[in-house]
Amino acid sequence: MTESKEMVIILTGASRGIGLAAAHHLLAQSHKLVLVSRTAGPLNQLRDHYGTDRVEVLTGDLSDLSLAAKAVERAESRWGCLDSLIVNHGSLDPVKKVADARVEEWRKAFDTNVFSAVALVQSALPSLRKSHGRIILVSSGAAVSAYQGWGAYGSGKAVLNHLALTLSVEEPDVTSISLRPGVVDTEMQREIRETHKKAMSDKDAEKFAGFKKDGALLKPEQPGHVVAKLAVGAEKELSGKFLSWDDKALGKFQDA
């Protein structure tokens, strides 16, 4: 698909994996990005490579809800607008059965995976209404499938799906999509195989180990480029939908 107009985009979880792949794609197309992550190094490398005229770096933990307003303020103060918000960050912790996890651990997970997303959306909406912009929420297959120990993560991603659906009703001038990125070769997948396997069922642990062993993991660029292209060109008809990155409805957003 053609990407012509230069856009201003906030991208969270930009330091690695899907977020880093999306950042490279968008910056190669001359868009302007506010990059948000807990890790400064990769963001600074992106800024050094693509230039300070197109990259703003904001480091911090998005469970600090004040970071959301700061990200929007950076976009507005630097470039005078905001065209898209990509909510890509998240944490799998706690990987524990519901009976074994403390409520405080679930609260921390929702601060990271849910409430930070709501804060970003709320902060961005005034600007996105003006630009008739887009919100891309990176969800997970765990939102609709149960895995032992993944209750906090999966339920948080399910909230994002419903958030996109609600926004499609409440915010007609903004296109909001929730995207399932598939099983991607990322740090989270390594943690699933090496750190969290004891908390999972034997069947699930074997399944995720098999993805790596069989070479079945996606490259971050595959869903990452779909995320990037949706942030630039998603049509209104997609608003409110929860779609897999390789859904035929997204054919024109997928790499050839």
Buried (B, 14 or more C-beta within 10 A) or exposed (E): EEBEEEBBBBBBBBBBBBBBBBBBBBBEBEBBBBBBBEEBEBBBBBBEEBEEEBBBBBBBBBBEBEBBBBBBEBBBEBBEBBBBBBBBBBBBBBBBEEEEBEEEBBEBBBBBBBBBBBBBBEBBBEBBEEBEBBBBBBBBBBBEEEBBBBBBBBBBBBBBBEBBBEBBEEBEEBBBBBBBBBBBBBEBBEBBBEEBBEBBEEEBBEBBBEBBEEEEBBBBBBBBBBBBBBBBBBEEEBBBBBBBBBBEEBEEBBEE
